[in-house]
Amino acid sequence: MFKKKILIPLDESKQSRAILNVIQRFFRPEDSHLILLQVVSPELEALALPPAHAALEWTPAMYSYLQSFQELEHEHLLERQKYLKTNLMAGITEEAAPLINQGYQVTPVVRFGEPIQQIENYIRDARVDLVAMVTHAREGIGRLLFGSVAGALVHDLSVPILLLHPQTKNGNDQTG
């Protein structure tokens, strides 16, 4: 039997998990393959190039040092990513247990990179049928500084998107 692939992007917030209650209310386990995707934003570079006023000209020795430092840092970054991925996968798998017990097929996925791009790539590669996620409802300066993953996906995607706004203006919870 064909199951609809439902991608559920998660982040580190408990708020992002509120969509799981909605999924359970509207989608039957026998018809749904849930993909719990957590994207880890890239860490800031350990070494940034110095501003123009710090060095008028880079020498070959400076480039050589920078390259060797970045190679060492790259290995360290890969080790940290592996450790982080293992821990996140364990957490997502634990969260998926109640869904699996209800009969849902659940696939946990962890990716590293820019969230919007990673979500879009996964949707394309896995041929996802629906995206279901919580909006963080940032306004004003928060939206300006952090942007909106949900907003960008609404504009970029051709697959349907189910968005949950977790609270109304009067503070009533919409997740239960």
N, C-alpha and C positions, 0 to 999 in steps of 0.2 A: 504494500500500500504506500502511496506517495504521501510523504509528510512535508508540510510547509516548514522551510527553514526560517526561524525567527532569530535575528541577531539582537542581542541585548547588550549594548555597550555599558560597562560599569566603570566607575572610578573609585577612588578611595573613600568616598562618602557613603554613609549608611543611606542617605537620601536616594542614591542611584538604585538601590535595591528595592525601592517601593514599587517599581514596575513589575516585579515578580508576582505580587498579589494580583495585579490586573491581568497578567498573562494567565494565571491559574483560573481566574473567573471567566475569561473569554475564549480560551483555547484549550481544547481537550488534549490529554496526553497522547492518545492514539493518532492524532492528526498533526502533532507538533514536534519538531526537532529544535530544541533551544540551544543557542550558541551564546555562551556568556563570555564576552570579550572585554578584557581589561587592557588598555593601552597605557604604557608608561611613557610619559613625556621625556624627551632626551635630556640628559643631564647637561648642565652648562659645561662648556669646554674647560678643562683643567688649566689650560694655558691659552690666553688670548694674545693675539699679536699686540705689541706695544703701540701706543698712539704715535702718530707721525712725529711729534716733537721729541719723543724719547730716543729716537735714532734717525739721523738723517739718511743713513744708508745701511742696508743690511749687508754684512760680509758673508762669504761662503761658509766660514766657520759658524756664524750665527744660525744659518739655515741648517747646517749639519747637526748642530746641537738641538735645534727645535725638532728636527725630524726624529732623532734618537729619543728625545723626551716623549714625543707623541706616540712612538711605537711602544715604549714602556707603559705609558698611560693607557694606550689602547688595550694591552693585555690585562691591565688592572680593571679597566672598565668592563671587559668581557667577563671577567671573574665576578664582578659585582652584579652584572646583569644576570648571569647564570644563577647566582644565589637569590637574587630578587625574584626571578622567574619561578624558581622552585618554591619559594615561600608563597608567592601569589597564586600559583597553581594549586597548592595545598589548600589555601583559603577558599578559592573559588570552588574546588571540588567538595569541600566541606559544606559550603552554601548550597551546592547542587544536590546534596544528599536527599533533602526532603522532596525535591522535585523528582528525582529518580525514583524514590519510594512511592510516589504517586503515579509512576508509569511514564514519565516524560523521558525522552531521549535527550541527554544533555552533553554538550561538548564544551569544556573549558578551554579558553585560548588566552594567551598573554602575548602581546606584541610590544615592541619598543619603537618609538618614533613620534612624529607629530600626530595627535589623535585624529583629526579630521582625515588626513591622508591615509592613515592606517585603517580606519573604519571603511572608507571608500574602497580601498584596495581589497579588503576582506570581502566586502559585499560583492564586488566584481568577481573575485577569484572563486568564492564559494557559491556563487549564484543564489544569494539570499533572497527570500520572498518578501520579508517584512523586517523593518527595524523598529524596535520598541525601546523607548528610553524616557528618562525623567529629564525635564528641563530644570535648570538651577534657578531660573527666573531672576537672573541678575539684572539690575537696573542701574542707570546712571554711570558713575565712574567705574563700578565693578564690571559692567558690560564692556565699557571702553577698554579697560586694562586687560581683562581676561577673555573677552569675546564670547561667542556662543557656539559651542559645538553643534547643538541642536539646530540653531538658526542656519549655520553654514550647510548642514546636511539637508535641511528642508529645501534649500536653493539648489544644491548640487545633485541630489539623487533622483533616479527615475523609479525607484522602488517605493512602495507605500511606507509611511512612517507613522507610528503610533506614539504620540507624545503625552506624557503625564506631567501636569503641573501639580506638584504635591500639595500646595496650599492655596486656597482662595484668598482674596484681599482681606476678608474678615477673619482669616486665621483658621478656618475649618479645615481639618485634614481630609484630603481626597484620596488617601492611599489605602484605607482600611476596608 
